[in-house]
Amino acid sequence: MSKSYKIALFISDFLSTVIAFFGVFWLRYRSGMFPVDIELYISDLWLPAVVIYAYWLIFYLYNGLYHMPEAPSRTDESIKVFKATTYGMILLFLLTFDMLNPFSLGRLIILVYWLTQIAITVLFRNIILSIRHKQLAKGIGLTPTFIIGCNNKAYEIAEKINKYPALGYKIVGFVKEGSENIDGEACLNAPVVGALEEIKSLIEHYNVRQLVLAFSSEKHGKLLEILDKLSEIKVGIKILPDMYDLFSGLARTQQILGVPLIDINPNIMTPWEKLIKRSSDIILSVLALLLFLPFGLIISLLIKLDSKGPVFYTQERLRRAGKLFKMIKFRSMKHKADVEGGKVIVTTEEDNRITKIGQFIRRFRIDEIPQLINVLKGDMSIIGPRPDLKESTDLLEKQLPLYRRRLRVKPGITGWAQISVPYPMTLEEHNRKLACDIYYIENMSLKLDLKIMLNTIAIIFSGSGT
């Protein structure tokens, strides 16, 4: 989504929220349709109006209303506004519910406000979206795009993009896959700008921000090659569904007029979501550490009494972009029992190196709590793929080529894989874990983080942690 389009949506939602708020005020206190028991003035309402806007802003951010495609359909956007506003109104209704007078006039006013907020927000957003569609149709603000491949499927997609510029893409050129034979130097009036081997330099030279991969489905190796080359470049990548069996069918899907495309490299989170996620990490970590402090002192004493060695255990793990950091845990094993001959020994489910207190704190995942210090330092997040040893990552990426994509985000104390699959021991189990991690990375949102957190809490209290 372009910056100007996003700013327009913020302004639009602010205006619609203020208009709906003052409109309902007029209806309730100035229209003469309802009895007035207190006197309110317009000057008294500006601060509540700003607070209400902040309330809706949180709901709209949470439901992805500022993280939309370049040109979503009016129907899709209206449905998202309806859902987000309804969720917010249900919470508002519950917060203001009066058990002694459940059918008061205030209930009716809230219902009217809900309908007014939806109607005005949808109207304003549709006006902006109509303007956006007209701009795109004139070629204004199109996303520079490469089509990777020169074959019938690539031509089909390119024809539809050229025919319907309101989709938001502008084909800069085709990139030839090595074995393809091209007649002439252009396809559908777009030049063949180079070969797949040059993709990184071509993207930088033409300032391309979107790739559509359309080479044949049996060439999955090429897909992995592209992902590896572009891991540090901010570019969107869409592929055809029959190329996606490597990813276990887990990702975001978009259609270009009947041609389904899967986004395997979306913008992970908006800046606003990142800010909220980081702020939440800091606030929750500080609160959790303060609340846990008395119990943590008892756990520390029990660890010292149970076996010789330090209370805390640190180990180098990989964080975002493959950088090393020292992860902190309560020691749950005998001192230095994890290393033998300079090599790290993988922990098994029933490991005799685990101490008695270690069994307890591992079962309820108490040993992970000191990692909140890592969260405060910025090495980790509360939610994300679990951090791995460098040696494990180097080994697994040879057998699972997409494994290093886990390093695109901060590691977490808990994650989608931790609530979905058991601790991996075999290559097949690692592959299942990887599919869960990729799903999380490509669908990151505050909503998904909340779901993972609630499920993790349920697992902790059930004592089923490993």
C-alpha positions, 0 to 999 in steps of 0.5 A: 500500500502506497504511503499517500493512500495510507495517509488518506485512509488515516485522515478519512477514518479520523473524519468519519469517526468525528462526524459519526460521534458529533452526529449521534450527539446532535441526534441525542441532545439537539434533535428534540427526538429524545428527552434531555436530562443533562446539558452538554456543549460542543466544547465538552466533546472534543476530548472524548471525540479524540479518545473515541478515535484512538479507540477505533484506530486500535481496532482498525490497526488490529484488523489490518485496515491499513495493511491492504493491497494496492487496490482492494475491491470495495466489497472486501474493504467494506466487509473488513470495516464492518467486522472491525467496527462490529467487534469494537462496538460489541466491546463498547456495549459490554463496557457500558452495560448496566445490569440494573437497566439493560434496555435503557435509551443508551443501548439504542444510542449505541446501536445507532452509533454503530450503524452510523460509524460503519456507514460513514467510514465505508462511504469515505473509504469507498470515495478514496478507493474510487479515486485510487482506482482512477489514478491506477487506471491512468497509470499513476502510482503503479507498482513496477513489476517483473514477470519471471518466465516467458511462457504461456502462463506468464503471457496470460498474467501479463495480458490481464495486468496490461488490460486492467491497470487498476490492479496496481501493477506495471510490467517493467519487463520479463526475466528469462529463465535459463532454459527458455527460448525467446523469439525476439527481444520483447514479449507483449511489448515489454522487454526481456530485460535479462536472465534469472541469474541477474535478478538481484542487479536487475531489481536494483537497476529498474527499481522493481518492487514486485515479482510474479514468478511464472516458470514451470512448476517442476523448477522448484529449485529456481524458486529457492534460488530466488528466495536465497538471492533476495532475502535482504531485498525489500521486494514482493514475490507472488507465485502460482499455486502449483509451485507452492507445495514446498510451503505446505499450502500456507500463505496469503492468496490474491487473485488477478482476475481469476488467476490465483497468486500466492504471496510468499514474501509479503510485508511482514508487519506495518510500522504501526504493528511493529511499534505496538508489538515492540511496545507490548513486548516491553510492557508485558516483559517488565510486568511479568518479571516484577510479578514473577520476582518473589517466585523466581527467588524461590526457584533460584534457591531450589535450583542451587539446593538441587544441584551444583552450578549456576542458577542461570544457563546461557547459550549462543543462539541465532537471532534475526539476520543470523546474528548471535546472542546469548539466550538466558534460561533457568538451569534445568540440567546438571551443570555442563551436562549439555556439552560433551567433547565440545559438541552440544548434546540435544535434549530428549524427552526423558533425559537423565541429565535433567534435575528434579527441579528442572523437570518441574520448571520445564513441564510448566515452562518456567525455565523460559521466563528469564528470556524476558530479559532477552526480550527487553534487550531487543534480541527476542520477541515474546512471540516468534520462531524459537531461536536455534543453535547456529550448528543446528541451522547450518545442518538443517538448511542443507536438508530443508532449504527454506530453513534460514527464512526463519531468521527474517524475524526476531525469535520468540519465547513461544510461537505457532510451532510451539503450540501446534507441533511437538518438540522436533526430533526427526527431519520430518518433524523439523519440516512440520515445525518449519511449515508452522514457522513460515506460516507465522512469518507470512501471516504475522499480525497482532491478532495471531500473536494474541491467539498464540499467547492465549494458547501458550497460557493454556498449555502452561497451566495444563502442564503439557509443555516439553 
